[in-house]
Amino acid sequence: MSSNESGEAEAVSQQHTTWPVDDRRTRRNEAVLSEYGEGLVEAFSHYIDPYMALPVTAFAKLQGEGKAIGIELPYACSGHHEAMRTLLTVSLPDGDVPILNFSQAIEALPVADRSPKGGPQTGHAPLIQPRDASKPSTAASSGQSAALPGVRNIIAVASGKGGVGKSTSSVNLALALQAEGARVGIVDADIYGPSMGMMCGVAEGTRPEIIDFDGTRFFQPIDVFADAGAAPIQLMSMAFLVNDKTPMVWRGPMVSGALLQLITQTHWQGLDYLIVDLPPGTGDIQLTLSQKVPLSAAVIVTTPQDIALLDARKAVSMFEKVDVPVLGVIENMSVHICSNCGHREHLFGSEGGARMAEEYGLPLLGQIPLHLTIREQTDRGRPTVYAEPESEVGLIYRDMARNVSARLAIRCAHAKNAAPGLIAHD
């Protein structure tokens, strides 16, 4: 990298990457455990959580519940609860093992006001009359972006370059977070080429209901994957407002205005995470979103080859310039797996995403293989995490989602005045 790039990478690496030390929390948790025997304190101290890299007593909230112990975790990981239960108690005699009741409390990350014009755009013009986002906002500046109603955290998924599997990564990340116990929504922010409707199995011609809420008209998001054993994913896309053959012949400011309305005029309901699937590039749409929507963080998707990494680095730098924290890097198409014999071959190079993550001091959130079934399942509207949640690829996405949620939880822990989270019990 050049000296300028090295400086940017160093700045990115200064983000909060570890849970803040809180000796009082640790002592309180150990006091709870000691009521059940000193052996439990020792057992808990020996287990290091793979996503927080700390003992549970350092970051969770423990509470005695009679013969049971309540363990409140700050990130979405319900698929990991059973393994955690086993590992925390494996060294104890059978008669000394208490019941462990896990829950999750996902907090909202306060977001600083990034708008150069005084705040996020929150007008209510009909979407079919796209507003020019270059016009000044009338919202008053308070130093902090207005929270999006019904949404705790907004995560942008970006690539800088097209064709790297960003949308496939977005929908599977959303499904994986849903599988880990979170309430999730998706915004298809690619106004020119929306594809989320097809990926989520939404029938062509489906239109969102228009509802009146507190005197203002909103779109009701389309519920998808409602049969996945958790709350359905709430989806909004330009594809629901036009037909598949209608080109969006709009200039940049109009597209940005339409995207803002798509996000702010949808009636999101109780979401822990809203995943925004950005279009490729680092232009007007990405900049407008970063400055006028209260983004909590971003995730960068790349493939291992140098040409994709070149644009992915630009995406990291863009988010750094507008003060949007980058949670980490997803390396997509990391290795090709033959559907006939299982042979693995690095068609696009090896470990490129891992090297980039290391350069910027960012976590490598996951390495997704290039596999025929991923494409086939997504084309049928049944992405891998939905179609085969326990498959090798499905479990990689699940692990990636826990990493994303944990990274954001760490940032929330460092932020002041974090809002109380929703507690979802087993």
PENORNOR-V868886 format. One record per residue. N is the residue number from 1. RES is the residue in one small letter. SS is DSSP state (~ for helix, > for strand, _ for the rest). OMEGA is omega as a letter, one per 30 degrees, with the letter a starting at -180 (999 if undefined). NEAR is the number of other C-alpha atoms within 8 Angstrom. Layout:
[[N;RES;SS;OMEGA;NEAR] [N;RES;SS;OMEGA;NEAR]]
This chain:
[[1;m;_;l;5] [2;s;_;l;5] [3;s;~;l;6] [4;n;~;l;7] [5;e;~;l;8] [6;s;~;l;9] [7;g;~;l;8] [8;e;~;l;11] [9;a;~;l;12] [10;e;~;l;10] [11;a;~;l;9] [12;v;~;a;13] [13;s;_;a;9] [14;q;_;l;7] [15;q;_;l;7] [16;h;_;a;8] [17;t;_;l;7] [18;t;_;l;6] [19;w;_;a;11] [20;p;_;l;7] [21;v;_;l;5] [22;d;_;a;7] [23;d;~;a;7] [24;r;~;l;6] [25;r;~;a;11] [26;t;~;a;11] [27;r;~;l;8] [28;r;~;a;8] [29;n;~;l;12] [30;e;~;l;10] [31;a;~;l;8] [32;v;~;a;11] [33;l;~;a;11] [34;s;~;l;10] [35;e;_;a;7] [36;y;_;l;8] [37;g;_;a;8] [38;e;~;l;9] [39;g;~;a;7] [40;l;~;l;12] [41;v;~;a;11] [42;e;~;a;8] [43;a;~;a;12] [44;f;~;a;12] [45;s;~;a;10] [46;h;~;a;7] [47;y;_;l;10] [48;i;>;a;10] [49;d;_;a;9] [50;p;_;a;6] [51;y;_;l;7] [52;m;_;a;9] [53;a;_;a;7] [54;l;_;l;9] [55;p;>;a;12] [56;v;~;a;11] [57;t;~;a;13] [58;a;~;a;11] [59;f;~;a;12] [60;a;_;l;10] [61;k;>;a;11] [62;l;>;a;11] [63;q;>;l;9] [64;g;>;l;9] [65;e;>;a;7] [66;g;_;l;5] [67;k;_;a;7] [68;a;>;l;10] [69;i;>;l;13] [70;g;>;a;13] [71;i;>;a;12] [72;e;>;a;11] [73;l;>;a;12] [74;p;_;a;12] [75;y;_;a;11] [76;a;_;a;15] [77;c;_;a;10] [78;s;~;l;10] [79;g;~;a;7] [80;h;~;a;7] [81;h;~;a;9] [82;e;~;l;7] [83;a;~;l;7] [84;m;~;l;8] [85;r;~;a;9] [86;t;~;a;8] [87;l;~;l;8] [88;l;~;a;10] [89;t;~;a;11] [90;v;_;a;6] [91;s;_;a;6] [92;l;_;l;10] [93;p;_;a;6] [94;d;~;a;5] [95;g;~;a;4] [96;d;~;a;6] [97;v;_;l;8] [98;p;_;l;8] [99;i;>;l;7] [100;l;>;l;9] [101;n;>;a;10] [102;f;>;l;11] [103;s;>;a;12] [104;q;>;l;15] [105;a;>;a;13] [106;i;>;a;13] [107;e;>;l;14] [108;a;>;l;12] [109;l;_;l;13] [110;p;_;a;12] [111;v;_;l;9] [112;a;>;l;8] [113;d;_;a;14] [114;r;_;a;12] [115;s;_;l;9] [116;p;_;a;6] [117;k;_;l;6] [118;g;_;l;11] [119;g;_;a;17] [120;p;_;l;13] [121;q;_;a;11] [122;t;_;l;9] [123;g;_;a;5] [124;h;_;l;8] [125;a;_;l;8] [126;p;_;a;6] [127;l;_;a;9] [128;i;_;l;4] [129;q;_;a;6] [130;p;_;a;11] [131;r;_;l;10] [132;d;_;a;10] [133;a;_;l;11] [134;s;_;l;5] [135;k;_;a;5] [136;p;_;l;6] [137;s;_;l;10] [138;t;_;a;7] [139;a;_;l;9] [140;a;_;l;6] [141;s;_;l;8] [142;s;_;a;7] [143;g;_;l;6] [144;q;>;a;10] [145;s;_;l;14] [146;a;_;l;8] [147;a;_;l;7] [148;l;_;a;9] [149;p;_;l;7] [150;g;_;a;9] [151;v;>;l;14] [152;r;>;a;14] [153;n;>;l;12] [154;i;>;a;13] [155;i;>;l;13] [156;a;>;l;12] [157;v;>;a;14] [158;a;>;l;14] [159;s;_;a;16] [160;g;_;a;12] [161;k;_;l;10] [162;g;_;l;10] [163;g;_;a;5] [164;v;_;l;12] [165;g;_;a;11] [166;k;~;a;14] [167;s;~;l;9] [168;t;~;l;10] [169;s;~;a;10] [170;s;~;a;12] [171;v;~;l;13] [172;n;~;l;12] [173;l;~;l;12] [174;a;~;l;14] [175;l;~;l;11] [176;a;~;l;12] [177;l;~;l;16] [178;q;~;a;13] [179;a;~;l;13] [180;e;_;l;13] [181;g;_;a;11] [182;a;_;l;11] [183;r;_;a;13] [184;v;>;l;15] [185;g;>;l;13] [186;i;>;l;14] [187;v;>;l;13] [188;d;>;a;15] [189;a;_;l;12] [190;d;_;a;10] [191;i;_;a;12] [192;y;_;a;6] [193;g;_;a;5] [194;p;_;a;12] [195;s;_;a;10] [196;m;~;l;11] [197;g;~;l;13] [198;m;~;a;11] [199;m;~;a;15] [200;c;_;l;13] [201;g;_;l;10] [202;v;_;a;10] [203;a;_;l;7] [204;e;_;a;7] [205;g;_;l;6] [206;t;_;a;7] [207;r;_;l;6] [208;p;_;l;10] [209;e;>;l;7] [210;i;>;a;8] [211;i;>;l;8] [212;d;>;a;8] [213;f;>;a;7] [214;d;_;l;4] [215;g;_;a;5] [216;t;>;a;7] [217;r;>;l;10] [218;f;>;l;11] [219;f;>;l;11] [220;q;>;a;11] [221;p;_;l;12] [222;i;>;l;8] [223;d;>;l;9] [224;v;>;a;11] [225;f;_;a;9] [226;a;_;a;10] [227;d;_;a;6] [228;a;_;l;9] [229;g;_;l;6] [230;a;_;l;9] [231;a;_;a;8] [232;p;_;l;12] [233;i;>;l;15] [234;q;>;a;12] [235;l;>;l;12] [236;m;>;a;12] [237;s;>;l;14] [238;m;~;l;11] [239;a;~;a;11] [240;f;~;a;12] [241;l;_;l;8] [242;v;_;l;7] [243;n;_;a;9] [244;d;_;a;6] [245;k;_;a;4] [246;t;_;l;6] [247;p;_;l;5] [248;m;_;a;6] [249;v;_;a;4] [250;w;_;l;6] [251;r;_;a;6] [252;g;~;a;8] [253;p;~;l;12] [254;m;~;l;12] [255;v;~;l;13] [256;s;~;l;14] [257;g;~;l;12] [258;a;~;l;11] [259;l;~;l;10] [260;l;~;l;13] [261;q;~;l;14] [262;l;~;a;13] [263;i;~;a;8] [264;t;~;a;8] [265;q;_;l;10] [266;t;>;a;12] [267;h;_;l;10] [268;w;_;a;12] [269;q;_;l;7] [270;g;_;a;8] [271;l;>;l;14] [272;d;>;a;13] [273;y;>;l;13] [274;l;>;a;14] [275;i;>;l;14] [276;v;>;l;13] [277;d;>;a;15] [278;l;_;l;12] [279;p;_;l;10] [280;p;_;l;9] [281;g;_;l;11] [282;t;_;a;11] [283;g;_;a;6] [284;d;~;a;9] [285;i;~;a;11] [286;q;~;a;11] [287;l;~;l;9] [288;t;~;l;11] [289;l;~;a;11] [290;s;~;a;13] [291;q;~;a;13] [292;k;~;l;13] [293;v;_;a;12] [294;p;_;l;15] [295;l;_;l;13] [296;s;_;a;12] [297;a;>;l;12] [298;a;>;l;15] [299;v;>;a;13] [300;i;>;l;14] [301;v;>;l;16] [302;t;>;l;16] [303;t;_;a;14] [304;p;_;a;16] [305;q;_;a;10] [306;d;~;a;7] [307;i;~;l;6] [308;a;~;a;12] [309;l;~;l;14] [310;l;~;a;8] [311;d;~;l;12] [312;a;~;l;14] [313;r;~;l;10] [314;k;~;l;10] [315;a;~;l;14] [316;v;~;a;10] [317;s;~;l;10] [318;m;~;a;9] [319;f;~;l;13] [320;e;~;a;13] [321;k;~;a;7] [322;v;_;l;9] [323;d;_;l;7] [324;v;_;a;12] [325;p;_;l;11] [326;v;>;a;13] [327;l;>;a;12] [328;g;>;a;13] [329;v;>;l;16] [330;i;>;l;14] [331;e;>;a;17] [332;n;>;a;15] [333;m;>;a;15] [334;s;>;l;16] [335;v;>;l;13] [336;h;>;l;13] [337;i;>;a;11] [338;c;_;a;10] [339;s;_;l;7] [340;n;_;a;4] [341;c;_;l;5] [342;g;_;l;7] [343;h;_;a;7] [344;r;>;a;8] [345;e;>;a;7] [346;h;_;a;9] [347;l;_;a;6] [348;f;_;a;10] [349;g;_;a;9] [350;s;_;l;9] [351;e;_;l;8] [352;g;~;l;13] [353;g;~;l;14] [354;a;~;l;10] [355;r;~;l;8] [356;m;~;l;10] [357;a;~;l;13] [358;e;~;l;10] [359;e;~;a;8] [360;y;_;a;11] [361;g;_;a;11] [362;l;_;l;13] [363;p;>;l;9] [364;l;>;a;13] [365;l;>;a;11] [366;g;>;l;11] [367;q;>;a;11] [368;i;>;a;13] [369;p;>;l;11] [370;l;>;a;11] [371;h;>;a;11] [372;l;~;a;8] [373;t;~;l;7] [374;i;~;l;10] [375;r;~;a;8] [376;e;~;a;8] [377;q;~;a;12] [378;t;~;l;13] [379;d;~;l;10] [380;r;_;a;10] [381;g;_;l;11] [382;r;_;a;12] [383;p;_;a;16] [384;t;~;a;14] [385;v;~;l;15] [386;y;~;a;10] [387;a;~;a;8] [388;e;_;a;8] [389;p;_;a;9] [390;e;_;l;7] [391;s;_;l;7] [392;e;~;a;6] [393;v;~;l;10] [394;g;~;a;12] [395;l;~;l;11] [396;i;~;l;11] [397;y;~;l;14] [398;r;~;l;14] [399;d;~;l;9] [400;m;~;a;11] [401;a;~;l;14] [402;r;~;l;14] [403;n;~;l;10] [404;v;~;a;11] [405;s;~;l;11] [406;a;~;l;13] [407;r;~;a;10] [408;l;~;l;11] [409;a;~;l;12] [410;i;~;l;13] [411;r;~;l;12] [412;c;~;a;13] [413;a;~;l;10] [414;h;~;a;9] [415;a;_;l;9] [416;k;_;l;7] [417;n;_;l;5] [418;a;_;a;11] [419;a;>;l;8] [420;p;>;a;8] [421;g;>;l;8] [422;l;>;l;8] [423;i;>;l;8] [424;a;>;a;8] [425;h;>;l;7] [426;d;_;999;6]]
